[in-house]
Amino acid sequence: MNLKTSTRSAKEPADKSDPPQRTIVLAVTGASGSVLAVEMLRTLEADPRVGRIHLVVSPSALRVLAEETGAGGRHTLVEQLVGARSTKVSLLAHEDIGASIASGSYPVDAMLVLPCSMGTLAGICHGMASNLIERAADVCLKERRRLVLCVRETPLSLIHLQNMLSATQAGATIFPVVPSFYNQPQTVADITKNYVHRILQHIGLPQTGAYEWGAKAPAKSTK
Ligand SMILES: Cc1cc2nc3c(=O)[nH]c(=O)nc-3n(C[C@H](O)[C@H](O)[C@H](O)COP(=O)(O)O)c2cc1C
């Protein structure tokens, strides 16, 4: 994915009469699918209902981002990922367990781990809290806040499956990186967008133009 080709730009801030703007944590870990994180970040940035985005990128995610998108270096990372300067996104250090989102007293509306590696899944479902991503996720679980784990691996071992069950039992949503085809995507961008739209619908931020099953006439049977 060429990160420079995006034409998306941040929209105007929400009107004063609108409900309070949301604070979202986006954690990116070292599983494949970093383009999904880029699409998510850009969609959140453009959404006037979102006021703050706390971005945490693991060291492994930086490696995968470089492989999959060519993005590199922490200094200009936000600008590279958003495709423009951002006033909403703050990049927090992976090792900073003293950051705002590490405490339950700091209000967060939802946390997305996208993509979520099997390593981070294991750390979260075992309450390890050994870095900011694991700690912020732990806080979401204890505070009963929305935590969406966009796990990606294939095939899955018994350990992975058991960890997904534990995370679900603790209150997280497992939202695997699995594309849908019933919306007839034509490009990788279509698949990426649809996946991001489904997550945002799940956390109460439905997007204009998102595919909706049943909104148009069904395809004819091939029988
Ligand atoms: C190019 C690349 C792709 C990877 N894809 C995956 C993957 O899809 N799922 C996964 O669980 N780990 C994947 N890994 C391995 C993780 O990056 C590794 O387990 C790492 O320790 C995860 O650390 P983190 O959870 O702190 O980001 C990949 C690594 C690389 C270099």
The ligand as a MOL file (V3000), in Angstrom:
LIG
                    3D

  0  0  0     0  0            999 V3000
M  V30 BEGIN CTAB
M  V30 COUNTS 31 33 0 0 0
M  V30 BEGIN ATOM
M  V30 1 C 5.8780 -9.7890 8.4790 0
M  V30 2 C 5.3860 -10.4090 9.7570 0
M  V30 3 C 4.0970 -10.8700 9.8280 0
M  V30 4 C 3.6040 -11.4360 11.0110 0
M  V30 5 N 2.3120 -11.8560 11.0270 0
M  V30 6 C 1.7950 -12.3300 12.1910 0
M  V30 7 C 0.4150 -12.6790 12.2530 0
M  V30 8 O -0.3480 -12.5530 11.2870 0
M  V30 9 N -0.0690 -13.0880 13.4490 0
M  V30 10 C 0.7100 -13.1940 14.5670 0
M  V30 11 O 0.1980 -13.5650 15.6270 0
M  V30 12 N 2.0390 -12.8840 14.5260 0
M  V30 13 C 2.5950 -12.4470 13.3670 0
M  V30 14 N 3.9230 -12.0950 13.3160 0
M  V30 15 C 4.7550 -12.3200 14.5050 0
M  V30 16 C 4.5950 -11.2130 15.5430 0
M  V30 17 O 5.0550 -9.9880 15.0190 0
M  V30 18 C 5.4280 -11.5830 16.7960 0
M  V30 19 O 4.8460 -12.7160 17.4430 0
M  V30 20 C 5.5820 -10.4530 17.7890 0
M  V30 21 O 6.3020 -10.9090 18.9040 0
M  V30 22 C 4.2510 -9.8990 18.2460 0
M  V30 23 O 4.5330 -8.8570 19.1540 0
M  V30 24 P 3.4230 -7.7780 19.5840 0
M  V30 25 O 2.2010 -8.5440 19.9160 0
M  V30 26 O 4.0300 -7.1070 20.7680 0
M  V30 27 O 3.2520 -6.8300 18.4640 0
M  V30 28 C 4.4470 -11.5440 12.1480 0
M  V30 29 C 5.7610 -11.0570 12.0640 0
M  V30 30 C 6.2190 -10.5020 10.8930 0
M  V30 31 C 7.6320 -9.9830 10.8410 0
M  V30 END ATOM
M  V30 BEGIN BOND
M  V30 1 1 1 2
M  V30 2 1 2 3
M  V30 3 2 2 30
M  V30 4 2 3 4
M  V30 5 1 4 5
M  V30 6 1 4 28
M  V30 7 2 5 6
M  V30 8 1 6 7
M  V30 9 1 6 13
M  V30 10 2 7 8
M  V30 11 1 7 9
M  V30 12 1 9 10
M  V30 13 2 10 11
M  V30 14 1 10 12
M  V30 15 2 12 13
M  V30 16 1 13 14
M  V30 17 1 14 15
M  V30 18 1 14 28
M  V30 19 1 15 16
M  V30 20 1 16 17
M  V30 21 1 16 18
M  V30 22 1 18 19
M  V30 23 1 18 20
M  V30 24 1 20 21
M  V30 25 1 20 22
M  V30 26 1 22 23
M  V30 27 1 23 24
M  V30 28 2 24 25
M  V30 29 1 24 26
M  V30 30 1 24 27
M  V30 31 2 28 29
M  V30 32 1 29 30
M  V30 33 1 30 31
M  V30 END BOND
M  V30 END CTAB
M  END
